[in-house]
Amino acid sequence: MAVAAARLPSPGGLRGLARNETLRNRVIVAGLLLLGVAYPFFYRMIPSAIPAPDLNNLIVMSYYAILALGLNIVVGFAGLLDLGYVAFFAIGAYTAAFLSSPHFDIHLTWWIVVWVAVAIAALSGILLGAPTLRLRGDYLAIVTLGFGEIVPLVFRNLPGDITGANQGIRPIDPPTIPLAGPWGDQLSFSNSNLQLALYLVLALLVFSYWLCQRMRDSRLGRAWMAIREDETAAASMGINTVNTKLLAFALGASLSGFAGAFVGAYQTAIFPESFRFSISITILVVVILGGMGSLRGAVVGAFALQYVNLTFLRWVGQYVNPPLNSVGRSTGIEFLENFVLHSYNFLIFGIVLVVMMVVRPEGLLPTRERKAELHGIGVAAEETAATADEVATHETALEEAGEAVTIEDLPPEDQKRDR
Amino acid sequence: MTDIRPDPDPSGPGSEQLREAVSTPTTGVPAQGSDPVFEARGVTKRFGGLLAVSEVDFTIPRGAIVSLIGPNGAGKTTFFNMITGLYRPTSGQIRFDGRDLTGLKPHEVVRAGIGRTFQNIRLFGNMSAVDNVLVGLHHRLKGRWWEAILRPPSIVAEEKRAFDEAERLLAFVGLEGKTHITARNLAYGDQRRLEIARALATEPKLLLLDEPTAGMNPEETRRLTDFVRRLRSDLGLTVLLIEHDMQVVMGISDRVTVLDHGERIAEGSPDTVRRDARVIEAYLGSGAAAGVGTH
């Protein structure tokens, strides 16, 4: 054991605080960001035989990633099942709409509005959390579910012209920077300029990711995870569980408000209909699909799910729908005649989720802890000081030092696990 | 973030105290007797019609190792849970170190200076050993949520100190080198030790150990018994044990309290308790009271 520890580069600190982010990870992140920035310049050249997302799809994927990161704080870190997360999304979007549209004739700049939306969403998180966090497990889930249903209903049914009822609120001012140039007298980050909107949402995503990472690797992050693991034990170690859970709700909700403020301004219009229960579930599916508690998982899960939803199913549909429709017409089977593949998206997600639970319950990119939990690296592997991550770090470090890594270089327990 | 009390030691992080305590042993066994650090008076717990603990008086002298024994269902763990704030006593009063603890919440009891372990190990299974200990340090750290995000130098330094201290505590309980192992993957004995390290991280004056030797073999039990003695001699802790292993109880306790059916039926030195007719009756049945002897 001591041998294994001595051979591995010691993190020498908390994860993230002093743990070396491996070079590999940084290269991957930088590469992906570069791809995102360059994408608007070349995506039109991609042949139609390749199902590539358009810019709008990419923007949706990105803001779903922000939503998933926020829900991950509540569900993945603190272990609180929140089925009404869409409520905070709606609150963020409506806040943006109220403060920068002709609706109340208030036209604050979006760069201020977004922080107001974040604050109000966080406050709503506390308001929902305060009376309900005594509940555990299923009961909390039911109450949050109700909250998620009530909020959009309130926006739809408030009397008079407060929230614009079913017609919603439009137009909402887009985020702009008054910078004159060949593009006009200002830069506008909305659906009238998809490229800039994409850059904005990517920036928001990077910022959100950074926030989550910082929170995870802190005193607060440890307290959340302790509560997720065993609330009673956490309380018996001096954690004020009520405050800590409230913070999870508030900070999780604030990211949702963040995304909401972006979406309102990006679409320049919002409707109560767009904040359905299915959004809460979709975000939850993303978190589970990616791997609960895993930040990378939340982002990759969001991109994967919305890619399938918005791009891939439609692309496959081009090839699948027409023959099925014509079969339907000739046989008179109405189901086939009207078959549209992407309208079955939720059925398909359901199947994917079930398959995932059977094949890979820890998610696409799990945290190492969940991997260990669900793949029974049990007591026998007690001496595996090196988690998979650290082995990887070790290998990279050796490779960088120009040494060939062989199985013999690793402690015996790692050899066993080396697959 | 979750701090609700002003810090009792504004001069610096409390880690200093424990660091000193770990490295420099305090003077052997502090004076005992007339100075109870802990005092329960008439503590009663009722669950509906069930009287789990009834009118128990209980004192622990400062620096003592005291055992709470009794047959299964005698109310020992219920009593523990009342001390630590998980249950609120139906009636009675609990005082610790000059403070009334009755009805405080668990995290407030910890902050008052009572740490505990659990009968069935309750580690944070999916967190690493060091993270478990760091959770124990939670209430002694000051980082707020915005500081977690902004990470000012003071917080970076605080986290470094906390990490070092957590490693020291791991080494103190004999888990050096296992810093980053996920708690659930530790061997059983190591999990017990990690639970103690986590409890020590809360900087207790009184440590409650709920059946620390349960499931251990004789060798492990012996080592743990020695370790409990070290808790007192090296850290100056007062220890309250719930224990079933009579050899352990008789070997290390200064005083033993016996509960049966929620009532205190005996209290005194191990020798007195061993000979007490009611205790023998409670353990072995009334017919065996004549068979006084060693366990």
Interface residues (C-beta under 8 A of the other chain):
Chain A: M1 A2 A4 A5 A6 P11 G13 L14 L17 A18 L211 R214 M215 S218 R219 L220 G221 R222 A223 M225 A226 E229 D230 T232 A233 A234 A235 S236 M237 G238 I239 N240 T241 N243 T244 L247 L251 R368 E369 R370 A372 E373 I377 G378 V379 A381 E382 E383 T384 A385 T387 E390
Chain B: M1 T2 I4 T84 G85 L86 K105 P106 H107 V110 R111 R116 F118 R122 L123 F124 G125 N126 M127 D131 L134 V135 G136 H138 H139 L141 G143 W145 E147 A148 I149 R151 I155 V156 E159 K160 F163 E176 G177 K178 T179 H180 I181 T182 R184 N185 L186 A187 Y188 D190 R198 A199 A201 T202
